Amino acid sequence: MQENIRRREKLKLYRLVPVARATDPNWDSAENQGEVIVRAFSAADARVVAAQAELDFTEIDAAPAEGNSTRDASAFRNERLYAVVEMLDQQGIAADGPRGVVGGVVSVGTIKPTQLS
């Protein structure tokens, strides 16, 4: 039933805009990707769409261990790093289309390794 509701919902365009200063310690664990535009169901879904565009370490032979995901560590999911703004003016971007990233570049190497002291 939830899937049927999603099919009837209209996708909207959202901008994810970095809001933290470059010196903000929250950037220590994630890369600033600049502004990204996504087509999503809601502001919360926009964060998920952007995070899904990043490489998840479970998709390659790398830590963390199998079964763990790094998508929750995405800067796009951190409200201190990124704001989500609905685009009322589509600025030449088609409102219709598939759910996903439609503008900007999402780097695949976004999770920074932690440094041991």
N, C-alpha and C positions, 0 to 999 in steps of 0.2 A: 504494500500500500504506500509506503514512504517513497518508493521509486516512482509510482504513478503521480504522486503529488509533485515531485521534482520535475517530471516531464511537462507538467502544466505550468510550472513557474517560468517566468521569463528571465533570461540571463541579462545582466546589466554589466556595464563597464565600470571598473574601479581602478584608481591609481594608488599604488603603494609608494609612499614618499618617505624618504629617510628624514627623521626629525631630531635625532640625537647629534650632538657635536662630534666632530672627528675624534676628540679626546675622551669621549664617554667610555668608561671601562666596559660597558656592555658590548662594545665592538671587539673586545679581546677574544671572544669565542665565535664570532661570526663576521663575515665580510660584508661591507657596505656595497650593495649592488646598484646603487642609484635608483632612479625612479623606474617602476615597472607598471605596465598596464595589463590588466587581466579581465577576462569575461567570466563572471561568476554569478551565483545565485544571491549572495549576500556579502556584506563586508567581512564576516567571519570566514565564509567560503573563499573569498578573495585571498586571504592569508594562506589557506590550505592549498589553493591552486598554485600560488607562487612557490610555496615550499615544495610541492610535488614536482616542480620543474627542476629543482636542484637534484644533484646526484645523492642517492642514499647509499651509505657504505655497505648496506646489505646487498646491493646490486653488483658489487665487485668483491674481489678477494682481499678484504681489508678489515681491520678492527672497526667497530666492536664485534663481538662474537655473533655467530649466526643467530638470527631471531631477534636481534636488537635493531632498532632503527635510529637514524640520526636526524630524521625529518623534524622532530620536535625541537631540535637545536637551531632551526632556521631563524635568521634575523627577521624574516617576514612575519614570524609568529610572535615576535616580541614587541609589545605596544610601546615600549620605551625607545625602540629603534625605528619603527615604521608606523606611520599613520595610514589609514585607509580612507580614501575619499571617493565617493560616488561621482562619476563623470556625468553631469547633466548635459553638457555640450560634448558631443562625441568626437569633435575635432577631426573629422574625416575618417574615423574608424567605424566600420560596420557594426551596428549593434547586434545583428544576427550572426550566428556562427557557433562553432563549438566552444565549450568551456575550456579555458586555457589561457596562456600568456599570449597577448596580441601586440605588445610593444615593450621595448627595452630588451636588455640582454640579461639572462640569468646564467651566471657562471656555474659550472658543475662542481668546481672545487671550492665550495663555500664554507665548509666546516674547518676551522683552524685547529691544528693539533695543539693539545695542551703542553705547556713547557714544564718540565720538572726542574725544581730548584735544588 
